[in-house]
Every structure is written in structure tokens, then in C-alpha cells.
Amino acid sequence: MNRILIVDDEKSIQLLFADELTEEGYEVITTGDGSELMGLIEKKRPDLVVLDIKLGENDGLDLLQDIRNTYYDLPVIMCTAY
């Protein structure tokens, strides 16, 4: 597992995850826009997605279902500040 996609609308959370995971040797991709999630997965082929449950206009649980419908074996970690 080398590439991790972080999806969170809070820039500070993106930076926190990116800094920590990069220090551990992972390639990290970040986005705050749930609408571009599926395109990023297709283009970047991450080994893991860390997905915020509350993404402004997007619902992380709906996005999880989209991921499962297309990339059923892609590991996803759900996170939230709530």
C-alpha cells in the first residue's frame, strides 16, 4: 500500500493526514471536493481512501456507496469530527 487518497473539506485535516502519512513513506493525494472523488480514484488508483462523513454538499456515506459500486475491493476508512 503506497498511495492514499484523503477526502476532507477541512484543509487543516487534509494537511494533518498528508504530513503524517508522507513522513511514514506514503504517497498522499488530497481533495476537499467529493464530486471529483470517482475521477481521482480512476486516475490516481489509490490503495486506500480516507473519507470524511460530512463533506459540505456531499455525503460521505453516499460517496462510499459509489466507491463500493465500482471499486468494491478498495479499502475505505471513514472519519468525522462529529
C-alpha positions as CSV (number, residue, x, y, z in Angstrom):
1,M,0.0,0.0,0.0
2,N,1.7,3.1,-1.2
3,R,-0.9,5.7,-2.3
4,I,-3.5,7.1,0.0
5,L,-6.4,9.5,-1.1
6,I,-7.6,11.8,1.6
7,V,-11.0,13.3,1.1
8,D,-12.0,16.0,3.6
9,D,-13.4,19.5,3.2
10,E,-11.3,20.8,6.1
11,K,-7.9,21.9,4.7
12,S,-6.3,21.5,8.1
13,I,-7.3,17.9,8.3
14,Q,-6.0,17.2,4.8
15,L,-2.7,18.7,5.8
16,L,-2.5,16.8,9.1
17,F,-3.1,13.5,7.4
18,A,-0.8,14.3,4.5
19,D,2.1,15.4,6.7
20,E,1.8,12.3,9.0
21,L,1.4,9.8,6.2
22,T,4.1,11.3,4.0
23,E,6.5,11.0,6.9
24,E,5.7,7.3,7.1
25,G,6.6,6.9,3.4
26,Y,3.2,7.0,1.7
27,E,2.3,9.0,-1.4
28,V,-0.7,11.2,-0.4
29,I,-3.3,12.7,-2.6
30,T,-5.8,15.2,-1.1
31,T,-9.1,16.7,-2.1
32,G,-11.9,18.6,-0.4
33,D,-14.3,18.0,-3.3
34,G,-16.4,14.9,-3.1
35,S,-17.7,15.5,-6.7
36,E,-14.3,14.7,-8.1
37,L,-13.7,11.6,-5.9
38,M,-14.5,9.0,-8.5
39,G,-12.4,10.7,-11.2
40,L,-9.5,10.8,-8.8
41,I,-9.8,7.2,-7.9
42,E,-9.9,6.3,-11.6
43,K,-6.9,8.5,-12.5
44,K,-4.7,8.0,-9.4
45,R,-5.6,4.4,-8.4
46,P,-5.1,4.8,-4.6
47,D,-4.5,1.8,-2.4
48,L,-6.7,3.4,0.4
49,V,-9.2,6.2,0.7
50,V,-9.7,8.1,3.9
51,L,-13.2,9.7,3.5
52,D,-14.9,12.3,5.7
53,I,-18.5,11.5,6.5
54,K,-19.6,15.2,6.2
55,L,-18.2,16.9,3.1
56,G,-20.2,20.1,2.8
57,E,-22.6,19.5,-0.1
58,N,-21.6,15.8,-0.4
59,D,-22.5,13.0,2.0
60,G,-19.5,10.7,2.7
61,L,-21.9,7.7,3.1
62,D,-23.3,8.2,-0.4
63,L,-19.8,8.5,-1.8
64,L,-18.8,5.3,0.0
65,Q,-21.7,3.6,-1.8
66,D,-20.4,5.0,-5.1
67,I,-17.0,3.6,-4.4
68,R,-18.4,0.2,-3.4
69,N,-20.4,0.0,-6.6
70,T,-17.4,0.5,-8.8
71,Y,-14.3,-0.4,-6.7
72,Y,-15.7,-3.0,-4.3
73,D,-12.3,-4.1,-3.0
74,L,-10.8,-0.6,-2.4
75,P,-10.3,-0.2,1.3
76,V,-12.0,2.9,2.8
77,I,-11.6,4.4,6.2
78,M,-14.4,6.7,7.3
79,C,-13.7,9.6,9.6
80,T,-15.5,12.5,11.1
81,A,-15.0,15.3,13.6
82,Y,-18.6,14.8,14.9
